[in-house]
């Protein structure tokens, strides 16, 4: 059952520190589990409602940009690095080779012009708390000039290796999570996009 406003946990950052307010842990009474065949006690539930705080740190720009219709990546610009110029997607704060802070870049146009399906898997079952419509069409995406592969979801159509795709973004009501980014086949009409998503 949804929490009331008084039961919700909220967090602000003030003077560089997290300032939580509200409830972040709500306990409920345990409930016995009885074996319907024998009538004997088999166990007990231990219900808890938890709100977790996840800090994005240096990745905050990536998640915030998705809600603005932009796909950010990082690039190593260290002159002394053997892999200088490498672009990383998923977003990496530090170059994995020289360990220097990477430069944040906007790679939206690269994704719009060069994204294609590298591999895929379709699943009809999902784990707890799944918010994606089933079947889920997980895709691994390659981009021209990018040295890594991004995993995402194909929101429209059927996946095929090598198929050209373009990113779409949840710009109407962003959740500031990776599910604000999905992909559709090149040529998909705006009217075919999931609710809240734009090119």
C-alpha positions in Angstrom: 0.0 0.0 0.0 1.4 3.5 -0.8 2.9 5.6 1.9 1.1 8.7 3.1 3.0 12.0 2.8 3.9 11.8 6.5 5.4 8.4 6.0 7.6 9.3 3.1 11.3 9.9 3.4 12.8 13.0 1.8 16.4 14.1 1.4 17.9 17.5 0.6 21.6 18.5 0.4 22.4 21.6 2.6 25.9 22.9 3.1 27.3 19.8 1.3 25.5 17.3 3.6 22.5 15.0 3.2 19.6 16.2 5.4 17.0 13.4 5.6 13.5 14.1 6.9 10.5 11.9 7.3 10.4 8.1 7.9 12.9 5.8 6.1 11.9 2.6 7.9 8.4 1.5 8.7 8.0 -1.8 10.5 4.8 -3.9 10.3 3.7 -6.7 12.6 5.0 -10.2 11.7 2.4 -12.6 10.3 2.5 -16.4 10.9 2.8 -18.7 7.9 0.8 -21.9 8.4 1.0 -25.1 6.3 -2.5 -25.5 5.0 -2.0 -29.3 4.7 -0.9 -29.9 8.3 -2.1 -26.9 10.1 1.4 -26.5 11.6 3.4 -23.3 11.8 5.9 -23.2 8.9 7.4 -19.7 9.4 6.8 -16.0 9.8 6.8 -12.9 7.6 9.1 -10.1 8.5 7.7 -7.1 6.6 9.7 -3.9 6.4 9.3 -0.9 4.3 12.7 0.7 3.6 13.7 3.8 1.8 17.4 3.8 0.7 19.5 6.8 -0.1 21.7 6.3 -3.2 24.3 8.9 -3.8 25.2 9.5 -7.5 28.3 11.6 -6.8 30.2 12.2 -10.1 27.5 10.3 -12.1 24.7 12.8 -11.2 25.3 14.7 -14.4 24.6 11.5 -16.4 21.2 10.8 -14.7 20.1 14.4 -14.7 20.9 14.8 -18.4 18.7 11.9 -19.4 15.7 13.8 -18.1 16.7 16.7 -20.4 17.0 14.4 -23.5 20.8 14.2 -23.5 23.1 11.2 -23.3 26.3 12.0 -21.5 29.5 10.0 -21.7 33.1 10.4 -20.6 36.4 10.7 -22.5 40.0 10.3 -21.3 41.9 13.5 -22.2 45.1 12.7 -20.4 48.1 13.2 -22.7 50.1 10.6 -20.8 47.5 7.9 -21.1 47.9 5.1 -23.7 44.1 5.2 -24.4 43.7 9.0 -24.6 40.6 9.9 -26.5 38.7 6.8 -25.5 35.0 7.5 -25.0 33.2 5.5 -22.3 29.5 4.6 -22.3 28.3 3.6 -19.7 29.5 6.8 -18.0 32.8 6.4 -16.1 34.1 9.0 -13.7 37.7 7.9 -14.1 39.7 6.5 -17.0 40.1 2.8 -16.2 43.7 2.9 -17.6 45.3 6.0 -16.1 42.8 6.5 -13.3 42.6 10.3 -14.0 39.2 12.0 -13.9 37.6 11.7 -17.3 36.0 14.6 -19.2 32.2 14.6 -19.4 31.0 14.9 -23.0 27.5 15.0 -24.7 27.3 12.0 -27.0 23.6 12.4 -27.9 24.4 13.1 -31.6 26.8 10.1 -31.8 24.0 7.9 -30.4 21.4 9.3 -32.8 23.6 8.7 -35.8 25.5 5.5 -35.1 23.8 3.4 -32.4 23.2 -0.2 -33.4 22.3 -3.4 -31.6 25.4 -5.5 -30.8 23.5 -8.3 -29.1 20.2 -8.8 -27.3 18.1 -11.1 -25.1 14.3 -11.1 -24.6 12.9 -12.1 -21.3 9.3 -12.8 -20.4 9.9 -12.9 -16.7 11.6 -10.4 -14.4 12.7 -10.0 -10.8 11.1 -8.1 -8.0 10.3 -4.4 -8.4 10.5 -4.6 -12.2 9.0 -1.5 -13.7 9.6 -2.3 -17.4 6.8 -3.7 -19.6 7.2 -7.4 -20.5 8.5 -8.9 -22.5 11.7 -7.0 -21.8 14.0 -6.6 -24.9 17.4 -6.1 -23.4 19.9 -4.8 -25.9 23.7 -4.2 -25.9 24.5 -1.2 -28.0 27.6 -0.2 -29.8 28.3 3.4 -30.9 30.9 4.5 -33.5 34.0 5.8 -31.7 33.0 4.5 -28.3 35.2 1.7 -26.8 32.5 0.2 -24.5 29.1 -1.4 -24.9 25.9 0.0 -23.2 23.1 -2.1 -22.0 19.6 -0.7 -22.4 16.1 -1.7 -23.5 14.4 -1.7 -26.9 11.0 0.0 -26.3 9.5 -0.5 -29.7 9.8 -3.3 -32.3 11.9 -6.4 -32.3 15.6 -6.6 -31.8 18.1 -7.8 -34.4 21.9 -7.8 -34.4 23.1 -4.8 -36.4 19.8 -3.0 -36.4 20.1 0.8 -36.3 18.5 2.4 -33.3 18.1 5.8 -31.7 17.8 6.9 -28.1 14.6 8.1 -26.5 14.4 9.9 -23.1 11.8 10.2 -20.3 11.6 13.9 -20.4 8.0 14.4 -19.2 8.4 12.8 -15.7 12.0 11.7 -15.3 12.8 9.2 -12.5 16.6 10.1 -12.6 17.4 6.4 -13.1 18.7 4.4 -16.1 15.1 3.6 -17.1 14.8 7.2 -18.3 16.9 6.0 -21.3 15.6 3.5 -23.9 16.0 2.9 -27.6 13.8 2.5 -30.6 14.5 1.4 -34.2 15.6 4.2 -36.5 12.5 5.7 -38.2 10.1 5.1 -35.3 7.4 7.7 -35.1 7.0 10.0 -32.1 3.4 8.7 -31.7 4.8 5.1 -31.2 7.0 6.1 -28.2 6.1 5.0 -24.7 4.2 7.6 -22.6 6.5 10.4 -21.4 9.3 9.6 -23.8 10.7 11.9 -26.5 13.6 11.8 -29.0 
